[in-house]
Amino acid sequence: QVQLVESGGGLVQAGGSLRLSCAASGVAFSINTMAWYRQAPGKQRELVAGITSGGSTDYADSVKGRFIISRDNAKITVYLQMNSLKPEDTGVYYCNADVETIARRALDAWGQGTLVTVSS
């Protein structure tokens, strides 16, 4: 059983920065890829960034060069450093993890989300 808890969202002016954190708790055989998704008002949820257990990263084109995803495997925590924020970055950001349980069953774990609002 794995739970994900996001933190770090808030209100920021365009051009500013925020750092989101997602901490995993519980017991699992392994946690593989961790990722951040976001859902803007009136839009579908989209992948923002992902990172494998080995540190390989992928980013949505819209955030490349501005956002950085990282993880601390010992703490089982993933971070999203968001720089040069734009109003279009506004949305609820969700943490996701690919989990393999002790029983070797694959699961997707999701956090409750943290709201990021970027004002113009």
Helices and strands as residue ranges (DSSP letters): E 2-7, E 10-13, E 18-26, E 30-39, E 46-51, E 57-59, E 67-72, E 77-82, G 87-89, E 91-100, E 106-110, E 114-119
